[in-house]
Amino acid sequence: MPVLKLPTPLRPYADGQSAIEVQGQNIAEALNDLIRQYPSLQKHLFSDAGTLRPFVNLFLGEEDVRHMQGVETELKADDVLRIIPSIAGGING
């Protein structure tokens, strides 16, 4: 079963879990299963329109899924999907 790894800021919405087994043939189905298991994650990952928020980056292994087929990217049983939040900031000067 694919595993989805959560960053530290999202873990409180998933009972402190850092890795969650999810079901799905593709990333969209896996995310739906994640939300089914932990509904409070929905507002942190998806907009009101149901699209992934722009600061939510998904990586399958080491590859950004935006460079694949996005959320339609197929998953294998041993895949590891990671949510990596965007980090803003910089040096003012």
Secondary structure, DSSP 4 states (H G I P E B T S, - for coil): --EEEPPGGGGGGGTT-SEEE---SBHHHHHHHHHHH-GGGHHHHB-TTSSBPTTEEEEETTEEGGGTTGGG-B--TT-EEEEEE--------
